[in-house]
Every structure is written in C-alpha cells, then in structure tokens.
C-alpha cells in the first residue's frame, strides 16, 4: 500500500474520530479491495449517523471521546468536533461521573450484555436531560478500541411507549380479528382478543409458530370448503408477490364449525420494499351470499 492510500484511510478515520491500527491492515494480496471495503463501511456509517436519533460515542477508560455521531448536535446542541478529543466529563454532571466511570469498569467484565444506567447529559444551554445509557466494552475490537456508549433520550422513549400502548389498546378493542404473521418464520407474532374469540384458539396455541396460516393443517382450516379455489389461488399469489389481498372465504374454527369471513391481508414493507410482516384482518359475515 502506498503513502497516498494510507493518507486517504487516515483522513477518513480521523473524520469519524476512530483510529484504524496499522496492525489491522490486510496483507498485500487483498489490501486495495479491503481498503475500499473499509472506506465503504465508514461512508455507510456516516450516512446512518446523520439520521440517528440516538447518541453514539466511543470513549476510552478515562472518558476521552474518540468518536461521536451527529445526534449529539440534534439532542444536545454540540457539534461532534467539539466533543471528539475531549473528556465526556464535560457534558456529564460532576456527581454522575463516578457512576459513569463505574459503568465503564463494569462493562469490562460483562461478556455479552451491555451495562445500562440512567443518567444525565448537559446540553449547550446548560440544561440537563435524562438519558438511558448503555455501555459495551469493545476495547479489543481493532476498529473501535474503546467503550461504545449509546444514549436514548428518556422523554422520547416515554412518548414512544405511550404511543405504542395506545395503539395496542386500539388493536385489542376493535371488533375485527387481527393477526400479524412473520413471513420468514411463518409464525403468528401477534393476534388480538377478537381473533381468539372468533377462532376459539388460545394464545398458547396461536403464538410461537404453532398456528401457521400458510401450511397444513391450518391452511385447510383457513380455507375450508366451500371456499372457491380462485380465492385461495389469489391469496397465495398475493403473499408470494408481497401484495394486498381482499376476499371472502370460508374458514373452519377450532370447534369444527365453518364461518364465512371477509379477509384482508396487507404487506408491511420497509423503506427498501422488503417484507417485514403480513397484517391480516378477519370479519365474520352473517350473510352466506358470495361476492367474488
């Protein structure tokens, strides 16, 4: 590797506040491709850090900040360049530094799980904010060589938890049966009370993969006779193509009775268009007249 390559890697790593040790440089045969991979990874991390709402830092055992992402500016008002190279004590209340230092020490002995503490950070206007802080020892990682600190703003976590609580209340109290399916594991990961009331199944029978709507024998129960074959074909085609399905079907519930249902299946896609879950709603129809 020539001096120009080394200079580029040093420039990229210095911008992030991370030091890449020469001992981690690959052998001659794969140096150029590995260097491009490292730079690509770093550029990808930069992009993520610009969007992050969680403060991420790398500090040494004495609290000196080696790396800090842009969330520190959003949440505390500091430019990362002001934090990197300084001690984290500058934004931690004096009385809490002892507890933070203890978390660093404790994380050295924690094999798998990070150490989590509640603490405060001081913003650029000298106001104090409550955070949930996790500390993990990655001092032996060749690209990190320090303690990784993640901090979630507790007020935001509480707001998110309250929104989730209200959403769950809404789902549980609606009259339509709701089922959420993991398409990879083919497992039901959530079902509301209306589904249990409709189907007769218990929570222990449904959750954890015991009820697979895509596989026998439950698929036969889901599409009981006299469901028309074109409706079943339409359902499986929609599921394989990650598309929405709407139809009317006959299903056999746990006690053996057959019920007539309006079924809707909606794919839950992430921003990349990848399938996360299928959300299925089922509503009993009293009329047996078919509308296909």
C-alpha positions in Angstrom: 0.0 0.0 0.0 1.4 3.4 -1.0 1.6 6.6 1.1 -1.4 8.0 -0.8 -3.6 5.0 0.2 -2.6 5.3 3.8 -3.3 9.0 3.8 -6.8 8.5 2.5 -7.6 5.9 5.1 -6.2 8.1 7.9 -8.2 11.1 6.6 -11.5 9.1 6.6 -10.9 7.6 10.0 -9.8 10.9 11.6 -13.1 12.5 10.3 -15.0 9.9 12.3 -12.8 10.1 15.4 -11.8 6.4 15.1 -8.3 5.1 14.8 -7.5 2.3 12.4 -4.5 0.5 13.7 -1.8 -0.5 11.2 -1.9 -4.0 12.7 -5.3 -4.4 11.2 -4.2 -3.6 7.7 -4.6 -6.7 5.4 -1.9 -8.5 3.6 -0.6 -7.3 0.2 -2.8 -9.6 -1.9 -6.1 -8.1 -0.6 -5.1 -4.7 0.6 -6.6 -2.5 -2.1 -10.0 -4.3 -2.1 -10.1 -4.4 1.7 -9.3 -0.7 1.9 -12.2 0.1 -0.4 -14.4 -2.1 1.8 -13.4 -0.2 4.9 -14.0 3.1 3.3 -17.3 2.0 2.0 -18.3 0.8 5.5 -17.3 4.1 7.0 -19.2 6.1 4.5 -22.3 4.0 5.1 -21.9 4.5 8.9 -21.6 8.3 8.3 -24.9 8.2 6.5 -26.6 6.3 9.3 -25.2 8.6 11.9 -26.6 11.7 10.2 -30.1 10.2 10.6 -29.7 8.7 14.0 -31.8 9.9 17.0 -29.6 8.1 19.4 -26.3 9.5 20.7 -23.4 7.1 19.9 -19.9 7.6 21.2 -16.7 5.7 21.6 -14.7 6.6 24.7 -11.6 5.2 26.4 -11.5 4.0 30.0 -10.8 7.5 31.2 -13.7 9.0 29.4 -11.9 10.6 26.5 -14.2 10.7 23.4 -12.7 9.1 20.3 -15.9 9.2 18.3 -19.3 10.9 18.4 -22.2 10.9 15.9 -24.3 13.8 14.8 -27.2 13.0 17.2 -25.2 14.9 19.9 -25.9 18.1 17.9 -29.7 17.3 17.5 -30.2 16.4 21.1 -27.6 18.5 23.0 -26.6 21.2 20.6 -22.9 20.3 20.3 -21.0 19.9 17.1 -19.3 16.5 17.1 -16.0 18.1 16.5 -16.3 19.9 19.8 -16.9 16.6 21.7 -14.3 14.4 19.9 -10.9 14.6 21.7 -12.4 15.9 24.9 -13.5 14.1 28.0 -17.1 13.1 28.3 -17.0 14.7 31.8 -17.5 18.0 30.0 -21.1 17.0 29.3 -21.8 14.8 32.3 -22.8 16.3 35.7 -20.0 16.1 38.2 -21.9 13.9 40.7 -22.7 11.4 37.9 -19.2 10.9 36.6 -18.4 8.4 39.3 -21.4 6.3 38.2 -20.5 6.6 34.5 -16.9 5.6 35.2 -18.2 2.6 37.2 -20.3 1.5 34.2 -17.1 1.6 32.0 -15.3 -0.6 34.5 -18.3 -3.0 34.9 -18.6 -3.4 31.1 -15.0 -4.8 31.1 -16.3 -7.8 33.0 -19.7 -8.2 31.1 -19.3 -10.9 28.5 -22.4 -10.5 26.4 -24.8 -7.8 27.6 -24.1 -4.1 27.8 -24.2 -2.3 31.1 -27.3 0.0 31.3 -27.7 3.0 33.6 -29.9 6.1 33.8 -28.0 9.4 33.7 -28.0 13.0 32.5 -26.2 14.9 29.9 -25.8 18.7 29.9 -26.7 20.5 26.7 -25.1 23.6 25.1 -27.6 25.8 27.1 -26.5 24.2 30.4 -29.8 22.3 30.7 -29.8 18.7 31.9 -31.6 15.9 30.1 -32.4 12.3 31.3 -31.0 9.5 29.2 -30.9 5.7 29.3 -27.3 4.9 28.7 -25.7 1.6 27.6 -22.0 0.9 27.7 -20.3 -2.0 26.0 -16.6 -2.9 26.1 -15.2 -3.2 22.5 -11.7 -2.2 23.5 -10.3 -5.3 21.9 -12.1 -4.6 18.6 -9.3 -3.5 16.1 -11.5 -0.7 14.5 -13.1 0.5 17.8 -10.5 0.1 20.6 -12.8 1.6 23.2 -16.1 1.6 25.0 -19.2 2.1 22.9 -21.8 4.3 24.6 -25.4 4.6 23.3 -27.8 7.1 24.9 -31.6 7.3 24.4 -33.5 10.4 25.5 -35.9 9.1 28.1 -38.6 11.6 27.4 -38.7 10.3 23.8 -38.7 6.7 24.9 -41.7 7.5 27.2 -43.6 9.2 24.3 -42.9 6.2 22.1 -44.0 3.8 24.8 -47.2 5.8 25.3 -47.9 5.8 21.5 -47.3 2.0 21.4 -49.6 1.5 24.4 -52.4 3.5 22.8 -52.0 1.6 19.5 -52.2 -1.7 21.3 -55.3 -0.6 23.1 -56.9 0.3 19.8 -56.0 -3.0 18.2 -57.2 -5.0 21.1 -60.6 -3.2 21.3 -61.6 -3.2 17.7 -64.1 -5.8 16.7 -62.2 -7.2 13.7 -59.8 -10.1 14.3 -56.2 -9.1 13.7 -53.3 -11.4 13.0 -49.7 -10.4 12.3 -47.5 -13.0 10.6 -43.8 -13.3 10.3 -43.4 -14.3 6.6 -39.9 -15.8 7.0 -40.6 -18.0 10.1 -44.3 -18.4 9.0 -45.2 -17.7 12.6 -48.0 -15.7 14.1 -46.3 -13.0 16.2 -49.5 -11.2 17.3 -53.2 -11.8 17.5 -55.8 -9.7 19.2 -58.7 -10.8 21.5 -61.2 -10.7 18.7 -59.2 -13.3 16.8 -59.2 -15.7 19.8 -62.9 -15.1 20.3 -63.6 -15.8 16.6 -61.4 -18.8 16.1 -61.6 -20.5 19.5 -57.9 -20.9 19.7 -55.9 -19.9 22.8 -52.9 -17.6 22.9 -50.6 -20.5 23.6 -51.9 -22.4 20.5 -51.5 -19.4 18.2 -48.3 -17.7 19.1 -44.7 -19.0 18.5 -45.4 -20.9 15.3 -48.0 -23.4 16.4 -50.5 -21.8 14.1 -49.2 -21.5 10.6 -51.8 -20.0 8.2 -49.7 -20.9 5.2 -49.2 -24.6 6.0 -51.4 -27.7 6.6 -53.4 -28.4 8.6 -54.2 -24.8 9.5 -54.2 -23.6 5.8 -57.1 -26.1 5.3 -58.9 -24.7 8.3 -58.3 -21.2 7.0 -59.7 -22.0 3.5 -62.4 -24.5 4.4 -64.9 -25.8 1.9 -66.7 -24.3 0.1 -64.1 -21.5 -0.5 -63.6 -21.2 -4.2 -60.2 -22.3 -5.5 -59.7 -19.0 -7.2 -59.8 -17.2 -3.9 -57.2 -19.5 -2.4 -55.0 -19.0 -5.6 -55.4 -15.3 -5.3 -54.3 -15.3 -1.7 -51.1 -17.3 -2.3 -50.3 -15.3 -5.4 -50.6 -12.0 -3.3 -48.5 -13.4 -0.5 -45.7 -14.5 -2.8 -45.7 -11.2 -4.6 -45.9 -9.1 -1.4 -49.3 -7.6 -2.5 -52.6 -6.9 -0.8 -55.3 -9.5 -0.7 -59.1 -8.9 -0.3 -61.6 -11.7 -0.5 -64.4 -13.6 1.1 -63.6 -17.1 2.4 -65.0 -20.0 4.5 -62.9 -21.0 7.5 -63.2 -23.8 10.0 -62.7 -22.7 13.6 -61.4 -24.8 16.4 -64.7 -26.4 17.3 -65.2 -27.6 13.8 -67.8 -25.0 12.7 -67.5 -23.3 9.4 -67.7 -19.5 9.3 -68.0 -17.1 6.4 -65.3 -14.3 6.6 -64.2 -11.1 4.9 -60.4 -11.3 4.8 -57.9 -8.6 4.1 -54.1 -9.1 4.0 -51.8 -6.2 3.9 -48.0 -6.5 3.5 -45.9 -4.4 5.9 -42.9 -3.2 3.8 -39.9 -1.3 5.0 -38.5 1.7 3.1 -36.4 -0.6 0.9 -39.5 -2.5 -0.2 -38.6 -5.6 1.9 -41.3 -7.5 3.6 -41.5 -7.3 7.4 -44.9 -8.8 8.2 -48.3 -9.6 6.8 -51.2 -8.0 8.7 -54.4 -10.0 8.3 -57.9 -8.9 9.4 -60.9 -11.2 9.5 -64.5 -10.2 10.0 -67.4 -12.6 10.3 -70.2 -12.1 7.7 -73.6 -13.3 8.6 -74.9 -13.4 5.1 -73.8 -16.5 3.1 -74.2 -14.8 -0.2 -71.0 -14.9 -2.1 -69.4 -11.8 -3.7 -66.3 -12.9 -5.5 
